[in-house]
């Protein structure tokens, strides 16, 4: 739960800093990166849960 609060607090500020340096065109890549990261961690969690269930 704490990571959700940290993410929602700092992601807009980090994106604003990146946008100032590059431009608004970076937004789809920024969102895609975090969507991919979310998917990877979700799959890792599912695999870890499956291992613990089979013990």
C-alpha positions in Angstrom: 0.0 0.0 0.0 2.8 2.4 0.8 4.3 1.9 -2.7 1.0 3.1 -4.2 1.1 6.3 -2.2 4.8 6.8 -3.1 4.1 6.2 -6.8 1.1 8.5 -6.9 3.1 11.2 -5.1 6.3 11.2 -7.1 5.3 10.0 -10.6 3.7 13.3 -11.7 6.7 15.2 -10.4 9.1 12.9 -12.2 7.1 13.0 -15.4 7.1 16.8 -15.2 10.8 16.9 -14.9 11.3 14.5 -17.8 8.7 16.4 -19.9 10.6 19.7 -19.4 13.8 18.1 -20.7 12.3 16.2 -23.7 8.7 17.3 -24.5 5.2 16.0 -24.2 5.8 13.3 -26.8 7.4 11.1 -24.1 4.1 10.5 -22.3 3.0 7.4 -24.2 6.4 5.8 -23.6 6.4 6.8 -20.0 2.9 5.2 -19.5 3.8 2.1 -21.5 7.0 1.6 -19.4 5.1 1.6 -16.1 2.3 -0.6 -17.6 4.9 -3.1 -18.7 6.6 -2.9 -15.3 3.2 -3.5 -13.6 2.6 -6.5 -15.8 6.0 -8.0 -15.0 5.6 -7.7 -11.3 2.1 -9.1 -11.4 3.4 -12.2 -13.3 6.2 -12.6 -10.8 3.7 -12.4 -7.9 1.4 -15.0 -9.6 4.4 -17.4 -10.0 5.5 -16.9 -6.4 2.0 -17.6 -5.2 1.8 -20.8 -7.4 5.0 -22.0 -5.9 3.8 -21.6 -2.3 0.5 -23.3 -3.1 2.2 -26.4 -4.5 4.3 -26.9 -1.3 
